[in-house]
Amino acid sequence: MKRESMIEKNRMSTDAFVRNLYTDLHDRIQNYEKEESDAEKIGIVDAVPELAIIGVISVFLLFVIF
């Protein structure tokens, strides 16, 4: 027995809002799967500003505490 997915079940709902919501969700999932969504890993160069801010805040807190 094949279990029906929640998205497919709600796409056939009698409530228009729920039907439109899940139909839109299904369409978005299909478009996402069609595209070759290639996520790039974050590099060190991308993380330098955030690491600098963390370092400055840490030094400031250590200066205030001690």
N, C-alpha and C positions, 0 to 999 in steps of 0.2 A: 504494500500500500504506500503510495507516494504522498508525502506530507506537503500540503500547499503552503507556499511561503506567505508571510504576513503582508508583503508588498503586493503580491498578486491578489490576495484575498481582499485587501482594502482598495485595490484599484477597481473592483467590482462592487463597491459599497453603494448603498442607496443614498447615503448622505453626500451631497454634491461637494461640500468642502473637503471631506476626507478623500473622496475619489480624486479631486483635482490635486490635492496635496501629494497623494501617493503616486499619481500618474506623473506629476512633475519630478518627484524623487526618482522614479524609475527611469524617466528620460535622462535625467542628469547622470545617473549611474551608467546608463548605456553610452552616453557621450564620453564620459570619463574612461570607460573601458575601451572605446574605439580609438581614442587618442593614445599615442604612445607617450604617456606621461612619464617622463624620465626625471626623477628627483636627483639633484646633485648633492653630494656630501658637502658639508660645510668645511671650508679650508681654514688654515691658521690665519691667513690674511683677512678672511671675513670675520674672524672672532677677535682680532686685535683690539678694536675700539671697546668692545664689551669687557674684555680682560683688563684693559687700562682703567676703565671706570671702576671695576671691582677692586683693582689694586689701590686706586686713589682713595676710595671709601674705606678700605681696610686700614690703610696707613693713617687716615684721619681718625678713625675710631680708636686705633692703638694709641695715637698721640693724645686723644682726649682721656682715655682710660688711665694711662700711665703718665 
